[in-house]
Amino acid sequence: MLPTFVIYNRNNMTVRGDRKKAQHIRFNMIFNERAAIVHHFSPHYFAGATLVMNNSVFSDKSVVINQNKWRIRAFWGMRL
């Protein structure tokens, strides 16, 4: 897990078609997680899966936003 702190942000929000400048958010943190599994079937073949997750937390006195994104990929390969 790799935490990332955002020190400065400049954002705009669109609410019901009205674009407004967003206030500075006091707490802004992003977590990036990665995992992988690889299995060797024989000396020449392997397969596996990878997982990437991004979790963002934005908090202010008037709004709290939690955003989660994830992606799983499977792969198969052959050694030459």
NORCORDA-V179129 format. One record per residue. D_FIRST is the distance of its C-alpha to the first C-alpha in whole Angstrom. Layout:
D_FIRST
D_FIRST
//
This chain:
0
4
6
10
13
16
19
22
22
26
26
29
29
32
33
36
37
37
35
34
32
29
28
26
23
22
19
16
12
10
6
6
5
7
10
13
16
20
23
26
29
32
32
32
30
26
24
20
18
15
12
10
10
10
10
13
15
18
20
24
27
28
25
22
20
17
16
14
14
14
15
16
19
21
23
26
27
30
30
33
//
